[in-house]
Amino acid sequence: MQPDKTIFSINETLKTIKERRSIRSFAREEISDQQIQILLQAANEAPSAHNQQSWRFIVLTGQKKHELAELVVEGAHRFSRPAQALLRMSARSIASAPVVIAVANSGDLIDHGTELFGGEKATAHDFFRTMEIQSSAAAVQNMLLAATSLGLATVWLGIMFLMKDEVLAFLGEPEGEFMAVVPVGHASRESGSGPVKEPFEMKVKYLD
């Protein structure tokens, strides 16, 4: 049974989910400190395994933001041509956005969980590493949706994972299993209707 599609225009949460877009080019308009704080609080409200909240948010502006863009451009040559193109596109997004928010795992959940499991350290490490990644991914999604609700534009630069260790070192964070880089600002142009999604029925299996 199909849901009533009008619910996505009436319910504010569902409307925000429907309207979220990945925007890679930003206007020069600044965003306020209050808006940044709202995004950070929204991210911090995400569910996390054992409530460890094992994430860290790093806000980059000004010179530090441009240094990150330069780091990406300089490191891009080591990869295949398709990856180079995507990394350079990411560098342009970083440079054009007024603010970049990076998210990294702290490793606290892995340490906490491994202690709980006692002798099964290898199993525990893999288990809690996965849960740390899931928790931080939920925090990023909260941030993206909060930005959309405020009329702001964002993009999760997934290709940056290729340079994860270099970026974490640049940010002054320990090596970890998760790293996200999210430029935030105002879209330089209208985003349009976005990509066409396949009907969710094609992705669902029911077991009774």
C-alpha positions in Angstrom: 0.0 0.0 0.0 1.4 3.4 -1.1 1.7 6.1 1.6 -0.2 9.3 1.1 2.4 11.4 -0.7 0.8 14.6 0.6 2.2 13.7 4.0 5.7 14.8 2.7 4.4 18.3 2.2 2.4 18.6 5.5 4.8 17.0 8.0 7.8 19.3 8.5 10.2 16.5 9.3 9.3 14.5 6.2 9.3 17.6 4.1 12.9 18.4 5.2 14.0 14.8 4.4 12.4 15.1 0.9 13.9 18.5 0.2 17.5 17.7 1.3 20.0 18.0 -1.6 23.7 17.7 -2.1 25.0 21.1 -3.1 28.6 21.5 -4.2 28.8 25.2 -5.2 28.2 27.9 -2.6 27.4 31.6 -2.6 29.6 34.1 -0.9 26.9 34.8 1.7 28.1 34.1 5.3 26.2 32.0 7.8 25.8 33.0 11.4 27.4 31.6 14.5 24.0 30.7 15.8 23.2 28.6 12.7 26.5 26.8 13.1 25.7 26.1 16.8 22.3 24.7 15.8 23.8 22.3 13.3 26.3 21.1 15.9 23.7 20.6 18.5 21.5 18.7 16.0 24.4 16.5 15.1 25.1 15.8 18.8 21.5 14.7 19.4 22.0 11.7 17.1 21.7 8.2 18.7 25.0 6.6 19.6 25.8 3.1 20.9 26.1 2.9 24.7 25.5 6.7 24.5 29.2 7.2 24.2 28.8 10.0 21.7 32.2 9.1 20.3 32.3 11.8 17.7 34.1 15.1 17.4 33.1 18.1 15.4 35.8 20.4 13.9 34.6 23.7 12.4 36.9 25.2 9.8 36.7 28.8 8.5 39.0 31.3 6.9 42.6 30.3 6.3 42.3 26.9 7.8 39.5 26.0 5.4 41.6 27.1 2.4 44.5 25.1 3.7 42.3 22.0 3.7 41.3 22.7 0.1 44.9 23.0 -0.9 45.8 19.8 0.9 43.1 18.0 -1.1 44.3 19.5 -4.4 48.0 18.6 -3.7 47.1 15.0 -2.7 44.7 14.3 -5.6 47.5 13.4 -8.1 48.2 10.1 -6.3 44.8 8.7 -7.4 43.2 7.6 -10.6 41.9 10.2 -12.9 38.2 9.8 -11.9 39.2 10.1 -8.2 41.4 13.1 -9.0 38.5 14.9 -10.7 36.2 14.2 -7.7 38.8 15.3 -5.2 39.4 18.6 -7.0 35.7 19.1 -7.2 35.6 18.6 -3.4 38.4 21.1 -3.0 36.3 23.7 -4.9 33.3 23.0 -2.7 35.5 23.4 0.5 36.9 26.7 -0.8 33.6 28.2 -1.8 31.7 27.4 1.3 31.9 29.9 4.2 32.1 27.0 6.8 33.3 23.4 6.7 32.3 21.0 9.5 34.4 17.9 9.8 33.3 14.9 11.8 35.7 12.3 13.3 35.4 9.3 15.6 37.1 9.7 18.9 37.6 6.0 19.4 36.0 6.2 22.9 33.3 3.6 22.0 35.9 1.1 20.7 37.9 1.5 23.9 34.8 1.3 26.1 33.4 -1.7 24.3 36.6 -3.7 24.1 36.9 -3.4 27.9 33.4 -4.7 28.3 34.1 -7.8 26.2 37.1 -8.8 28.2 39.1 -11.5 26.4 37.3 -11.3 23.1 39.2 -8.2 22.1 39.4 -8.9 18.3 35.6 -9.5 18.1 34.9 -6.5 20.3 37.1 -4.1 18.3 35.3 -5.0 15.0 31.9 -4.9 16.6 32.3 -1.5 18.3 34.3 0.0 15.4 31.2 -0.7 13.2 28.9 0.9 15.9 31.1 3.9 16.1 30.9 4.4 12.3 27.1 4.0 12.5 26.8 6.5 15.3 28.9 9.2 13.6 27.0 8.6 10.3 23.8 9.3 12.1 25.3 12.5 13.5 26.2 13.7 10.0 22.7 12.9 8.7 21.2 15.0 11.6 23.5 17.8 10.5 22.4 17.6 6.9 18.7 17.6 7.7 19.1 20.5 10.2 20.9 22.6 7.6 18.1 21.9 5.1 15.5 23.0 7.7 17.4 26.3 8.1 17.5 27.0 4.4 21.2 26.1 4.2 23.0 23.9 1.7 25.4 21.1 2.4 27.2 18.2 0.8 28.8 15.1 2.4 32.1 14.8 0.5 32.4 11.0 0.5 35.4 10.9 -1.8 37.4 12.6 0.9 37.6 9.2 2.6 40.5 8.4 0.2 42.6 10.9 2.1 41.1 10.1 5.5 44.4 9.8 7.4 45.9 12.9 5.9 42.8 14.9 6.7 42.6 13.6 10.2 46.2 14.6 10.8 45.5 18.0 9.3 42.6 18.4 11.8 44.8 17.3 14.7 42.7 14.2 15.3 44.0 10.7 15.9 43.7 8.1 13.2 40.2 6.7 13.2 37.7 4.7 11.3 35.4 7.5 10.3 35.8 10.9 8.8 33.3 13.2 7.1 33.8 16.6 5.6 30.7 18.8 5.1 30.8 22.2 3.5 28.0 24.4 4.7 26.6 27.6 3.2 24.0 29.0 0.8 23.6 27.4 -2.6 25.0 29.5 -5.4 21.9 28.6 -7.5 18.6 26.8 -7.2 19.1 23.1 -6.7 16.1 21.9 -8.8 14.2 18.8 -8.1 17.1 16.6 -7.4 17.9 13.0 -8.6 15.0 10.7 -9.3 14.6 8.0 -6.6 13.6 4.5 -7.5 10.3 3.5 -5.8 11.0 2.3 -2.3 9.1 -0.9 -3.1 12.1 -2.0 -5.2 14.3 -1.8 -2.2 12.0 -3.6 0.3 11.5 -7.2 1.2 8.8 -8.3 3.7 9.2 -11.4 5.8 6.3 -12.8 7.8 
